[in-house]
Amino acid sequence: MELFSSLSKCFEDKLGGGCGWSDLNPIITELLQNMILLGFFIATLMIFYAGYILVTKQGSADARTQVRKIFIGIVIGMILLVGAYYIVEFMLDSLGVSEEFRRDTII
C-alpha cells in the first residue's frame, strides 16, 4: 500500500515537468486522509493502553482516574479531528469552491 500514490505519480513524470498546480489537490487530499487515519489509529492504541493500565493496576482508584483522563483526551481529540474536517468543508462551501476541485473527498 502506497501512502501517497498521487505524489509518486507526480514525480514519476520527470520529463513532463513534474508536479503542477493541478496535482496539488490530490496530494493535499491524500495527506489529510492519511492524517485522519493516523489519528484514528492512535486513538485505538490509546484505548488499548488505557485497558492495559486498568488491568495491570487491578482497577485501583488511581488507575481509574488515569484511564478517565485518557478517555477524555481521546474523545476531545476525535472531536477536534472530525470537527476540523467539517469546518474546512463548511468554509469551502461558503467560499463557493466547485466540486471539480473537491472531487477526491475524504469522508
Secondary structure as the mmCIF struct_conf table of DSSP 4:
data_model
#
loop_
_struct_conf.conf_type_id
_struct_conf.id
_struct_conf.beg_label_comp_id
_struct_conf.beg_label_asym_id
_struct_conf.beg_label_seq_id
_struct_conf.end_label_comp_id
_struct_conf.end_label_asym_id
_struct_conf.end_label_seq_id
TURN_TY1_P TURN_TY1_P1 LEU A 3 PHE A 4
HELX_RH_AL_P HELX_RH_AL_P1 SER A 5 GLU A 12
TURN_TY1_P TURN_TY1_P2 LYS A 14 GLY A 17
BEND BEND1 GLY A 18 GLY A 18
HELX_RH_3T_P HELX_RH_3T_P1 TRP A 21 ASP A 23
HELX_RH_AL_P HELX_RH_AL_P2 LEU A 24 THR A 56
TURN_TY1_P TURN_TY1_P3 LYS A 57 GLY A 59
HELX_RH_AL_P HELX_RH_AL_P3 ALA A 61 LEU A 95
TURN_TY1_P TURN_TY1_P4 GLY A 96 GLY A 96
TURN_TY1_P TURN_TY1_P5 GLU A 99 ARG A 102
BEND BEND2 ASP A 104 ASP A 104
#
